[in-house]
Amino acid sequence: MAAAPAVRFPVFGLVRLLGLAAAAGILFWAIHYRGGMALSTDEETKLPIFNVHPVLMLIGLVALNGEALLAYKTVPGTKKLKKLVHLALQFLAMFLCLIGLWAVWKFHDERKIDHLYTLHSWLGLTCIIFFSFQWATGFWTFWYPGGSRSGRASLLPWHVFFGIFIYVLAIATSVSGLLEKSIFMQSAKMIGRFSTEAMFMNALGMLLVVLGALVILAIVSPGPGKIDAYRGSSE
């Protein structure tokens, strides 16, 4: 079996930097280009309600989830502390994405738009269901009440695999959401194909792809002088 790639650059710092850039980028887009965010509005378009959706989903399932996936390698201290940070960050991510899901559902209801008719919506709902189940399973098995040692050891490889799979799915869902929104706005003549906003959304999508690649690289590569830190989480 091929060895994991040895990383010769500060991948963890770069992941954090790009994660912050992605979060700042989606916030900038929502506020600067789309008029801000609100959980309730009297505007006829209801767009401030919709804008809550991409902001919270990206911050939760991409930025915070990426940090959580790397907690075993980036957080100093005991294994128990690393586990706690991992669980807490993913719980916060899940909380934010549930608010984001509620916001887009409310937007569709108030605008009388059908639900779940696009590939993006199917990917997003699948991602949220998998993410919630993954968190609940991890909490039950690795935190409280905790499974047997052999049970934890058996589940750990699958837990790691599905963690990576869900993160890739979150990146794909985010990119498809940006594409879908851009195409909708172009079709409605709200923006031009080569407008500054359209190019900004394309650039943000490319940033997410690079971020996803670096997060996966950071997961599979051993830390400096360390064996794969995930292996310790079953103990």
N, C-alpha and C positions, 0 to 999 in steps of 0.2 A: 504494500500500500504506500502511495506517495506521501512524503512528509508534508506537513503544513508549511506554507510559504513563510520565510523569515522576513519580517518587515524591518526595513532600515531607515524609516522615517517616522516622525511622531504621529502615528495614525490616530491615537486616542484624542490628542489635542485637535487634530484636523477634523475628526468626527464631531467634536463638540463645537468647533467653529462653524462648520457647515450646517449643523443642526440649528444653531442660533441664527445663522443667516437665512435658513429656510423659514424659521418661525417669524423672523423680522420681515422677510419678504412677503409672506402671506398677509401679515398685519398691514404692511404698507399698501398692498394691493387693495385690501378691503376698505381701508380708510381713505387713501389718496384717490384711487380710481373709482371705487364703488360706493362712496358716501357714508362709510362707517357701519357700525353694527348695533343691533338692538334686539331684545327679546320680545318687544312689543312696539308697534309703530302705527301711526295713523296714515302713513303714506300709502297711496293707492297701489304702488308697485310691490310693497312689502319687502323690497330688496335688503334693507338693513337686517331683517330677520334671517334671510337666506345667508347673508355674509357671515353670520355666526358659525354656520356649518363648516365651510372649508377651513376657517381659522382654527377652530377647536379640534377638528379631525386631524389636521396636519400636526399641530402642536402635540396632541395626545398620542396618536398612533405612529407618528414618525419621529418627532424630536424626543419626547419623553420616553417612548418605548425603546428608541435606540440607546438612550442613556441607561435604561433598565437592563437591556440585554448585555451591556458591557460592565455592569456594576461589579461582577465578580472579579474583573480585572482592573478596574479603576478606583474602587473604593478601598481605602486602607482600613485595617482593623481585622476583627475576627470574622469567621465564616458566618456566624449568626448575624452580625451587623450587615455584611454584604447581602445576605438573604433578605433582611428587613428592608434595606434600601431598594433592592430589586422588586420586592412585593409592593412597597409603598409607591414607587414611581409608576408601576404598571396599574395600580389601583387608581392613582390620579389620572393616568392616561385614559383608563376605562370610564371614569366619571366624566371627563371632558368630552369623550367621544359620544357618550350617551346624551349629553346636552346638545352636542352638535347634530345628532340624529333627530332629536326632538325638534330642533330649530328648523331643519329642512322639511320635516313632516308637517310642522305648523305652517310653513311657507306654502307648501303644496296645497294644504287644506284651504288656506285663506285665499289663494289664487285659483282654486278649483282646478288644480293640475293633477293628473293621474299619478299614482305612486308606483314605484318599482317597475318601470317599463324600459329602462336603459340598462346596458351592460354595467355601467358605472354603479348604478344602484344595487345591482345583484352582487357585484364584487364587494361593495361596501358593507352590505348586510352580512354577507358571508364572513368578511373579515371581523366584524364586531362579534358575531356569534362564536367564531373560533377563538378570538381573543378572550372573551369572557369565560368560555369553557376552559381554556388553557390556564387562566389566572386561578379559577376556582379549583381546578385539579392540582395545580402547583401549591396553592395555599393548604389544601387538605392533606396532600402527601408530604410536602417538605417543611411545613410550618406547624399547623395545628389541625387535628390532633397528631398528625404525622404518621406515615406508614412505617412498616418494618424496614430494617436495613436492606434486606433483599428486595423488597418492593420498591424502595427508593432507587436502588441500583438498577433495577429492571426498567423503571419508568424514565430515568434521567436521560438516556439517549433520545427517546421519543420526545421528551419535554424540550430538549435542545433543538431537535429537528423541527418540531412544530413552531417553536419560537422564531426560528429563522424563516420558515415558510410563511408565517403570519406577517412578519416584517416585510418580506418581499411582496406579499399580497397588499399590504398597506401602501407601499411605494407605487405598485401598479394601479391601485385604486385612486391614489392622489393624482397621479399623472393623467389617468383617464378622466378624472373630474375636471382638471384644468383644461384638457383638450375639449371635453364636452361643453364646458362653459364658454370657452373661446369660440367654438363653432356656433353655439346658440346666439352669442352676441353678434358675431359676424353676419349670420343669417338674418338677424333682426336689424341690421345696419346700425347697431349701437357702436361698433368699432370697425375699423378697416383691417384688412388682412395684414398689412404691414405697419399698423399703428404702433405707437410706443407701448400701449397696454398689451397688445397681442404679442409683441416681442418680449415684453417683460414676463408674461405668462409662460411663453416657450422657454425662456431662460430659467425660470423657477422650476419647470418640469425637468430640465436637464440637470439642475442642481440636485434635485431629489434623486435622480438616477445615480449620480456620482456619490451622494451621501449613502445610498443603499449599498453600493458596491464597497465602500470603505467600512461600513458597519459590519458587513459579512466578512470582509478581510480581517478586521480586528477580532471577530469572534473565533475564526478558525485558526488564526496564527497564535502561537504561544507568546505570552508576554516576556519581557526581558528577563532571562534567567529563571523562568517559571515553567512548570508543566501546565497543561491546560487547566485553567482555574475552575472550569465548570465541574471537573471531576470531583472536586472537593465538596460540592453542594449536596451530594448524596450522603455525606457523613454526618 
